Amino acid sequence: MLNELRDIAARLALEAGALAAQGRRDQPIVADTKSTGTDMVTQFDRAAEAHIVGRLHELRPHDAIVGEEGAATVGTSGVGWLIDPIDGTTNFLYDLPGWAVSIAAVDHHGTAVGAVHVPSSGELFTAVRGEGAFLTTDRGTLRLRCSDGTNLATALVATGFGYAPERRVRQATRLARMIGDVRDIRRLGAASVDLCHVAAGRVDVYFEEGLGPWDLAAGELIAREAGCRSGDFRGGAARPDEILVAAPALFEAMAATILAADA
Ligand code: IPD
């Protein structure tokens, strides 16, 4: 059952990624703003979400659906889908690599499956709860494993910034206070991809605040299934408002560093 949901998430992420990438090549972008003047949505975010929702209605007619661009379907099956049709819309808008389609299915035990597809690299990250995390490319499929880093001073740390100016200033102030405690900082522009990078050991840590549930659901499962530790900054469960995902031996030190920088 969960493998079937994983296959649907993966297939729809690939389809939506191809649709958005092709649209980006063929047509001029029409962009609109959402929560602030820099929080963008394009016609391709909406088209990708409409595609995924339409396919889910065919394949899983009794499931609930929530999408970043407004999809909201009530379900009766106990399974719900969280969709970010284009995570990293700013990258997409500027034709930078690293935007992704992120799709997760949740059930009464939490996130059950996740798929994150990055069209610019052709990568597809997937996980099924309890069964590990995997990366598929045209060279094959490999199991993901987070880094075995133990020293925060040599940890590569990814993060992101919200769209509201006051929040961004707070986040940047904190970063300025901690940048001397870590190897370096990366801001790549898509939370779901940052999470997959922790899963793949390409960065040691990722943290952020103020995400949408669709930004993190698939990537957080993929990171946990790759052996990462996930939580909020104070010992609770990871949530859209506050998420820290790290190589297990780095988690406590990173949480303490974030809190100290905020004090
Ligand atoms: C955003 C990206 C970004 C993160 C923001 C998210 P969107 O999602 O994931 O990396 O820093 O917090 O809102 O708006 O491009 O789907």
Residues whose N, C-alpha, C, O or C-beta is under 5 A from the ligand:
A	BS01	IPD	I86 D87 G88 T89 T90 G160 F161 G162 G189 A190 A191 S192 E209 G210 L211 D215
